Amino acid sequence: MKEPFLEPIARKFRFEKALGCITKNSVVVDIGCGHTPHLLNRLANYIKQGVGVDQLIGDKIKGNIKLISCLMSKKIPIKSNFADHVTMLAVLEHLDNPKCILAEAYRSLKIKGSIIITTPTPLSKPLLELLAYKLKLVDDREVREHKEYYWKKDVISVLKTAGFKNIRHEYFEIFLNNFVVAQK
């Protein structure tokens, strides 16, 4: 199935924000990697190991990239203190229980490891709905599955609850999205 026109463009903007925070030869866990692990595929020659976690994929290994199928509402089958970075790009807004998944991300990170998150703000909701339902330029299923939209204070609060510290936040795409990096 061909993805809607704006999906790869939006993905590129999210990736550009995240890539500058990922260190060479690191271990990266991408929670909510999707059926195609675009971020990990892009990082494959730069990182030591990548693990993609999503409920839409089958378990498989290709080179230094491993994919794990897992429901996003329970324990993630990743060892504790395993990853240098956990990424959750356009994922937090889809979760029924973000506190549980963020706690799992925290557990899987090494000490001083970082979580890298993008998530839409409430300002993006009407625009996303227009782009999805009327113009068909973004995936309407993805937009329909949004459970929450986050302001800065909301995303920082949920990260602090999970134990994260040294939280850096910025808005991007004219306040339509949050970009957050925090440390274990």
C-alpha positions as protocol buffer text, in pm:
chain_id: "A"
residue {
  index: 1
  type: MET
  ca { x: 0 y: 0 z: 0 }
}
residue {
  index: 2
  type: LYS
  ca { x: 137 y: 341 z: -99 }
}
residue {
  index: 3
  type: GLU
  ca { x: 167 y: 581 z: 191 }
}
residue {
  index: 4
  type: PRO
  ca { x: 3 y: 924 z: 172 }
}
residue {
  index: 5
  type: PHE
  ca { x: 209 y: 1204 z: 17 }
}
residue {
  index: 6
  type: LEU
  ca { x: 311 y: 1393 z: 334 }
}
residue {
  index: 7
  type: GLU
  ca { x: 410 y: 1088 z: 546 }
}
residue {
  index: 8
  type: PRO
  ca { x: 772 y: 1060 z: 424 }
}
residue {
  index: 9
  type: ILE
  ca { x: 815 y: 1438 z: 445 }
}
residue {
  index: 10
  type: ALA
  ca { x: 691 y: 1450 z: 807 }
}
residue {
  index: 11
  type: ARG
  ca { x: 909 y: 1149 z: 891 }
}
residue {
  index: 12
  type: LYS
  ca { x: 1214 y: 1328 z: 744 }
}
residue {
  index: 13
  type: PHE
  ca { x: 1154 y: 1633 z: 970 }
}
residue {
  index: 14
  type: ARG
  ca { x: 1126 y: 1409 z: 1279 }
}
residue {
  index: 15
  type: PHE
  ca { x: 1439 y: 1216 z: 1183 }
}
residue {
  index: 16
  type: GLU
  ca { x: 1640 y: 1533 z: 1128 }
}
residue {
  index: 17
  type: LYS
  ca { x: 1557 y: 1644 z: 1483 }
}
residue {
  index: 18
  type: ALA
  ca { x: 1658 y: 1308 z: 1632 }
}
residue {
  index: 19
  type: LEU
  ca { x: 1969 y: 1222 z: 1431 }
}
residue {
  index: 20
  type: GLY
  ca { x: 2183 y: 1492 z: 1591 }
}
residue {
  index: 21
  type: CYS
  ca { x: 2126 y: 1334 z: 1933 }
}
residue {
  index: 22
  type: ILE
  ca { x: 2235 y: 980 z: 1843 }
}
residue {
  index: 23
  type: THR
  ca { x: 2601 y: 897 z: 1898 }
}
residue {
  index: 24
  type: LYS
  ca { x: 2814 y: 690 z: 1663 }
}
residue {
  index: 25
  type: ASN
  ca { x: 2849 y: 318 z: 1749 }
}
residue {
  index: 26
  type: SER
  ca { x: 2565 y: 337 z: 2000 }
}
residue {
  index: 27
  type: VAL
  ca { x: 2282 y: 94 z: 2075 }
}
residue {
  index: 28
  type: VAL
  ca { x: 1944 y: 239 z: 1975 }
}
residue {
  index: 29
  type: VAL
  ca { x: 1601 y: 105 z: 2065 }
}
residue {
  index: 30
  type: ASP
  ca { x: 1326 y: 254 z: 1849 }
}
residue {
  index: 31
  type: ILE
  ca { x: 994 y: 204 z: 2027 }
}
residue {
  index: 32
  type: GLY
  ca { x: 707 y: 227 z: 1783 }
}
residue {
  index: 33
  type: CYS
  ca { x: 931 y: 178 z: 1480 }
}
residue {
  index: 34
  type: GLY
  ca { x: 634 y: 89 z: 1259 }
}
residue {
  index: 35
  type: HIS
  ca { x: 603 y: -192 z: 1008 }
}
residue {
  index: 36
  type: THR
  ca { x: 915 y: -63 z: 829 }
}
residue {
  index: 37
  type: PRO
  ca { x: 1193 y: 50 z: 1066 }
}
residue {
  index: 38
  type: HIS
  ca { x: 1282 y: 361 z: 863 }
}
residue {
  index: 39
  type: LEU
  ca { x: 1492 y: 527 z: 1136 }
}
residue {
  index: 40
  type: LEU
  ca { x: 1698 y: 217 z: 1216 }
}
residue {
  index: 41
  type: ASN
  ca { x: 1750 y: 143 z: 847 }
}
residue {
  index: 42
  type: ARG
  ca { x: 1881 y: 497 z: 805 }
}
residue {
  index: 43
  type: LEU
  ca { x: 2113 y: 455 z: 1107 }
}
residue {
  index: 44
  type: ALA
  ca { x: 2233 y: 99 z: 1028 }
}
residue {
  index: 45
  type: ASN
  ca { x: 2583 y: 200 z: 913 }
}
residue {
  index: 46
  type: TYR
  ca { x: 2624 y: 454 z: 1194 }
}
residue {
  index: 47
  type: ILE
  ca { x: 2516 y: 260 z: 1505 }
}
residue {
  index: 48
  type: LYS
  ca { x: 2648 y: -55 z: 1669 }
}
residue {
  index: 49
  type: GLN
  ca { x: 2306 y: -215 z: 1708 }
}
residue {
  index: 50
  type: GLY
  ca { x: 1944 y: -119 z: 1657 }
}
residue {
  index: 51
  type: VAL
  ca { x: 1630 y: -278 z: 1798 }
}
residue {
  index: 52
  type: GLY
  ca { x: 1290 y: -186 z: 1662 }
}
residue {
  index: 53
  type: VAL
  ca { x: 985 y: -255 z: 1877 }
}
residue {
  index: 54
  type: ASP
  ca { x: 629 y: -238 z: 1747 }
}
residue {
  index: 55
  type: GLN
  ca { x: 312 y: -440 z: 1745 }
}
residue {
  index: 56
  type: LEU
  ca { x: 289 y: -429 z: 1365 }
}
residue {
  index: 57
  type: ILE
  ca { x: 604 y: -627 z: 1287 }
}
residue {
  index: 58
  type: GLY
  ca { x: 725 y: -984 z: 1299 }
}
residue {
  index: 59
  type: ASP
  ca { x: 1043 y: -1076 z: 1483 }
}
residue {
  index: 60
  type: LYS
  ca { x: 1339 y: -1066 z: 1243 }
}
residue {
  index: 61
  type: ILE
  ca { x: 1706 y: -975 z: 1220 }
}
residue {
  index: 62
  type: LYS
  ca { x: 1879 y: -800 z: 930 }
}
residue {
  index: 63
  type: GLY
  ca { x: 2245 y: -719 z: 989 }
}
residue {
  index: 64
  type: ASN
  ca { x: 2276 y: -514 z: 1308 }
}
residue {
  index: 65
  type: ILE
  ca { x: 1900 y: -438 z: 1316 }
}
residue {
  index: 66
  type: LYS
  ca { x: 1663 y: -660 z: 1513 }
}
residue {
  index: 67
  type: LEU
  ca { x: 1285 y: -623 z: 1510 }
}
residue {
  index: 68
  type: ILE
  ca { x: 1068 y: -737 z: 1801 }
}
residue {
  index: 69
  type: SER
  ca { x: 691 y: -765 z: 1788 }
}
residue {
  index: 70
  type: CYS
  ca { x: 540 y: -645 z: 2115 }
}
residue {
  index: 71
  type: LEU
  ca { x: 212 y: -497 z: 2234 }
}
residue {
  index: 72
  type: MET
  ca { x: 271 y: -139 z: 2341 }
}
residue {
  index: 73
  type: SER
  ca { x: 84 y: -181 z: 2667 }
}
residue {
  index: 74
  type: LYS
  ca { x: 313 y: -411 z: 2862 }
}
residue {
  index: 75
  type: LYS
  ca { x: 673 y: -501 z: 2937 }
}
residue {
  index: 76
  type: ILE
  ca { x: 904 y: -454 z: 2641 }
}
residue {
  index: 77
  type: PRO
  ca { x: 1134 y: -756 z: 2590 }
}
residue {
  index: 78
  type: ILE
  ca { x: 1459 y: -560 z: 2611 }
}
residue {
  index: 79
  type: LYS
  ca { x: 1726 y: -615 z: 2875 }
}
residue {
  index: 80
  type: SER
  ca { x: 1768 y: -354 z: 3147 }
}
residue {
  index: 81
  type: ASN
  ca { x: 2055 y: -106 z: 3103 }
}
residue {
  index: 82
  type: PHE
  ca { x: 2089 y: -210 z: 2736 }
}
residue {
  index: 83
  type: ALA
  ca { x: 2047 y: 99 z: 2517 }
}
residue {
  index: 84
  type: ASP
  ca { x: 2240 y: 421 z: 2477 }
}
residue {
  index: 85
  type: HIS
  ca { x: 1934 y: 584 z: 2319 }
}
residue {
  index: 86
  type: VAL
  ca { x: 1563 y: 511 z: 2304 }
}
residue {
  index: 87
  type: THR
  ca { x: 1368 y: 686 z: 2032 }
}
residue {
  index: 88
  type: MET
  ca { x: 992 y: 738 z: 2025 }
}
residue {
  index: 89
  type: LEU
  ca { x: 920 y: 949 z: 1719 }
}
residue {
  index: 90
  type: ALA
  ca { x: 548 y: 1021 z: 1674 }
}
residue {
  index: 91
  type: VAL
  ca { x: 462 y: 741 z: 1918 }
}
residue {
  index: 92
  type: LEU
  ca { x: 368 y: 887 z: 2257 }
}
residue {
  index: 93
  type: GLU
  ca { x: 36 y: 1022 z: 2126 }
}
residue {
  index: 94
  type: HIS
  ca { x: -73 y: 668 z: 2026 }
}
residue {
  index: 95
  type: LEU
  ca { x: -19 y: 499 z: 2362 }
}
residue {
  index: 96
  type: ASP
  ca { x: -298 y: 391 z: 2594 }
}
residue {
  index: 97
  type: ASN
  ca { x: -54 y: 382 z: 2884 }
}
residue {
  index: 98
  type: PRO
  ca { x: 241 y: 614 z: 2811 }
}
residue {
  index: 99
  type: LYS
  ca { x: 363 y: 599 z: 3172 }
}
residue {
  index: 100
  type: CYS
  ca { x: 415 y: 222 z: 3144 }
}
residue {
  index: 101
  type: ILE
  ca { x: 604 y: 244 z: 2814 }
}
residue {
  index: 102
  type: LEU
  ca { x: 817 y: 536 z: 2936 }
}
residue {
  index: 103
  type: ALA
  ca { x: 904 y: 335 z: 3248 }
}
residue {
  index: 104
  type: GLU
  ca { x: 1009 y: 50 z: 3017 }
}
residue {
  index: 105
  type: ALA
  ca { x: 1218 y: 291 z: 2809 }
}
residue {
  index: 106
  type: TYR
  ca { x: 1383 y: 416 z: 3128 }
}
residue {
  index: 107
  type: ARG
  ca { x: 1455 y: 60 z: 3242 }
}
residue {
  index: 108
  type: SER
  ca { x: 1611 y: -35 z: 2908 }
}
residue {
  index: 109
  type: LEU
  ca { x: 1847 y: 265 z: 2900 }
}
residue {
  index: 110
  type: LYS
  ca { x: 2201 y: 261 z: 3033 }
}
residue {
  index: 111
  type: ILE
  ca { x: 2286 y: 515 z: 3303 }
}
residue {
  index: 112
  type: LYS
  ca { x: 2318 y: 856 z: 3130 }
}
residue {
  index: 113
  type: GLY
  ca { x: 2138 y: 712 z: 2826 }
}
residue {
  index: 114
  type: SER
  ca { x: 1885 y: 935 z: 2653 }
}
residue {
  index: 115
  type: ILE
  ca { x: 1530 y: 917 z: 2531 }
}
residue {
  index: 116
  type: ILE
  ca { x: 1444 y: 1115 z: 2219 }
}
residue {
  index: 117
  type: ILE
  ca { x: 1078 y: 1196 z: 2161 }
}
residue {
  index: 118
  type: THR
  ca { x: 867 y: 1381 z: 1910 }
}
residue {
  index: 119
  type: THR
  ca { x: 495 y: 1419 z: 1969 }
}
residue {
  index: 120
  type: PRO
  ca { x: 232 y: 1659 z: 1837 }
}
residue {
  index: 121
  type: THR
  ca { x: 91 y: 1951 z: 2033 }
}
residue {
  index: 122
  type: PRO
  ca { x: -282 y: 2028 z: 2061 }
}
residue {
  index: 123
  type: LEU
  ca { x: -232 y: 2296 z: 1793 }
}
residue {
  index: 124
  type: SER
  ca { x: -164 y: 2022 z: 1537 }
}
residue {
  index: 125
  type: LYS
  ca { x: -491 y: 1834 z: 1591 }
}
residue {
  index: 126
  type: PRO
  ca { x: -716 y: 2035 z: 1353 }
}
residue {
  index: 127
  type: LEU
  ca { x: -442 y: 2050 z: 1090 }
}
residue {
  index: 128
  type: LEU
  ca { x: -374 y: 1676 z: 1109 }
}
residue {
  index: 129
  type: GLU
  ca { x: -744 y: 1602 z: 1085 }
}
residue {
  index: 130
  type: LEU
  ca { x: -775 y: 1823 z: 777 }
}
residue {
  index: 131
  type: LEU
  ca { x: -470 y: 1662 z: 615 }
}
residue {
  index: 132
  type: ALA
  ca { x: -593 y: 1311 z: 697 }
}
residue {
  index: 133
  type: TYR
  ca { x: -971 y: 1315 z: 658 }
}
residue {
  index: 134
  type: LYS
  ca { x: -1031 y: 1580 z: 393 }
}
residue {
  index: 135
  type: LEU
  ca { x: -712 y: 1604 z: 188 }
}
residue {
  index: 136
  type: LYS
  ca { x: -585 y: 1245 z: 237 }
}
residue {
  index: 137
  type: LEU
  ca { x: -224 y: 1367 z: 257 }
}
residue {
  index: 138
  type: VAL
  ca { x: -141 y: 1187 z: 584 }
}
residue {
  index: 139
  type: ASP
  ca { x: -252 y: 848 z: 712 }
}
residue {
  index: 140
  type: ASP
  ca { x: -605 y: 882 z: 850 }
}
residue {
  index: 141
  type: ARG
  ca { x: -570 y: 563 z: 1059 }
}
residue {
  index: 142
  type: GLU
  ca { x: -265 y: 707 z: 1235 }
}
residue {
  index: 143
  type: VAL
  ca { x: -447 y: 1033 z: 1315 }
}
residue {
  index: 144
  type: ARG
  ca { x: -758 y: 847 z: 1432 }
}
residue {
  index: 145
  type: GLU
  ca { x: -541 y: 647 z: 1674 }
}
residue {
  index: 146
  type: HIS
  ca { x: -410 y: 959 z: 1853 }
}
residue {
  index: 147
  type: LYS
  ca { x: -507 y: 935 z: 2218 }
}
residue {
  index: 148
  type: GLU
  ca { x: -340 y: 1252 z: 2348 }
}
residue {
  index: 149
  type: TYR
  ca { x: -174 y: 1572 z: 2230 }
}
residue {
  index: 150
  type: TYR
  ca { x: 97 y: 1718 z: 2453 }
}
residue {
  index: 151
  type: TRP
  ca { x: 204 y: 2064 z: 2554 }
}
residue {
  index: 152
  type: LYS
  ca { x: 557 y: 2111 z: 2688 }
}
residue {
  index: 153
  type: LYS
  ca { x: 446 y: 2086 z: 3053 }
}
residue {
  index: 154
  type: ASP
  ca { x: 254 y: 1762 z: 2984 }
}
residue {
  index: 155
  type: VAL
  ca { x: 536 y: 1578 z: 2811 }
}
residue {
  index: 156
  type: ILE
  ca { x: 788 y: 1695 z: 3074 }
}
residue {
  index: 157
  type: SER
  ca { x: 555 y: 1580 z: 3352 }
}
residue {
  index: 158
  type: VAL
  ca { x: 512 y: 1230 z: 3211 }
}
residue {
  index: 159
  type: LEU
  ca { x: 890 y: 1198 z: 3160 }
}
residue {
  index: 160
  type: LYS
  ca { x: 964 y: 1311 z: 3517 }
}
residue {
  index: 161
  type: THR
  ca { x: 711 y: 1058 z: 3647 }
}
residue {
  index: 162
  type: ALA
  ca { x: 908 y: 785 z: 3465 }
}
residue {
  index: 163
  type: GLY
  ca { x: 1232 y: 904 z: 3633 }
}
residue {
  index: 164
  type: PHE
  ca { x: 1392 y: 1105 z: 3353 }
}
residue {
  index: 165
  type: LYS
  ca { x: 1601 y: 1414 z: 3426 }
}
residue {
  index: 166
  type: ASN
  ca { x: 1796 y: 1680 z: 3236 }
}
residue {
  index: 167
  type: ILE
  ca { x: 1493 y: 1726 z: 3014 }
}
residue {
  index: 168
  type: ARG
  ca { x: 1544 y: 1952 z: 2712 }
}
residue {
  index: 169
  type: HIS
  ca { x: 1237 y: 2061 z: 2519 }
}
residue {
  index: 170
  type: GLU
  ca { x: 1175 y: 2266 z: 2209 }
}
residue {
  index: 171
  type: TYR
  ca { x: 881 y: 2315 z: 1980 }
}
residue {
  index: 172
  type: PHE
  ca { x: 934 y: 2264 z: 1609 }
}
residue {
  index: 173
  type: GLU
  ca { x: 727 y: 2300 z: 1295 }
}
residue {
  index: 174
  type: ILE
  ca { x: 577 y: 2629 z: 1423 }
}
residue {
  index: 175
  type: PHE
  ca { x: 463 y: 2491 z: 1761 }
}
residue {
  index: 176
  type: LEU
  ca { x: 288 y: 2190 z: 1604 }
}
residue {
  index: 177
  type: ASN
  ca { x: 531 y: 1936 z: 1752 }
}
residue {
  index: 178
  type: ASN
  ca { x: 738 y: 1878 z: 2063 }
}
residue {
  index: 179
  type: PHE
  ca { x: 1098 y: 1762 z: 2047 }
}
residue {
  index: 180
  type: VAL
  ca { x: 1228 y: 1632 z: 2379 }
}
residue {
  index: 181
  type: VAL
  ca { x: 1553 y: 1475 z: 2490 }
}
residue {
  index: 182
  type: ALA
  ca { x: 1588 y: 1349 z: 2846 }
}
residue {
  index: 183
  type: GLN
  ca { x: 1840 y: 1143 z: 3039 }
}
residue {
  index: 184
  type: LYS
  ca { x: 1826 y: 844 z: 3268 }
}
